[in-house]
């Protein structure tokens, strides 16, 4: 029974992360006001957020496996 609950939690987490990643919108840095220099391009900052989500999911799985072995 514990195995089934663990599998359901894990599959729920995978679905949640999948939904979050599908709703991801690119984020761009704000341009300068009237007096500042014009940048050549905007800077996307969403790549780091994706890496943090993946690292958090990996860490959560590791903690889940560690608690299951105790």
C-alpha positions in Angstrom: 0.0 0.0 0.0 2.9 2.4 0.8 4.4 1.7 -2.6 1.1 2.7 -4.3 0.9 6.0 -2.3 4.5 6.8 -3.2 3.9 6.2 -6.9 0.8 8.3 -6.8 2.6 11.2 -5.1 5.5 10.9 -7.5 3.2 10.9 -10.6 1.3 13.9 -9.1 4.6 15.8 -8.7 5.6 14.9 -12.3 2.2 16.2 -13.6 2.5 19.4 -11.5 6.0 20.1 -12.9 4.9 19.4 -16.4 2.0 21.8 -16.1 4.2 24.5 -14.6 6.8 24.1 -17.4 4.1 24.2 -20.1 2.7 27.5 -18.6 6.2 29.1 -18.6 6.3 32.4 -20.4 9.7 34.0 -21.4 10.6 36.9 -19.1 12.7 39.8 -20.5 14.6 42.6 -18.7 13.0 46.0 -18.6 14.3 48.5 -21.1 15.7 51.9 -20.0 13.7 55.0 -19.5 13.9 58.2 -21.6 17.5 59.2 -20.7 19.4 55.9 -20.6 21.3 54.1 -23.4 19.4 51.7 -25.6 20.4 48.0 -25.2 21.2 46.0 -28.3 19.0 43.1 -27.2 16.7 42.1 -24.4 18.0 39.6 -21.9 15.9 36.4 -21.2 16.1 35.3 -17.6 13.8 32.3 -17.8 16.6 29.7 -18.4 17.7 29.9 -14.8 14.2 29.3 -13.5 13.9 26.1 -15.5 17.2 24.9 -14.1 16.1 25.7 -10.6 12.8 23.8 -11.1 14.7 20.7 -12.4 17.2 20.9 -9.5 14.3 21.2 -7.0 12.6 18.1 -8.5 15.8 16.1 -8.4 16.4 17.1 -4.8 12.9 16.2 -3.8 13.2 12.8 -5.4 16.4 12.2 -3.6 14.9 13.1 -0.3 11.9 10.9 -1.0 14.1 7.9 -1.8 16.2 8.5 1.4 13.2 8.7 3.6 11.8 5.6 2.0 14.9 3.6 2.8 14.9 4.6 6.5 
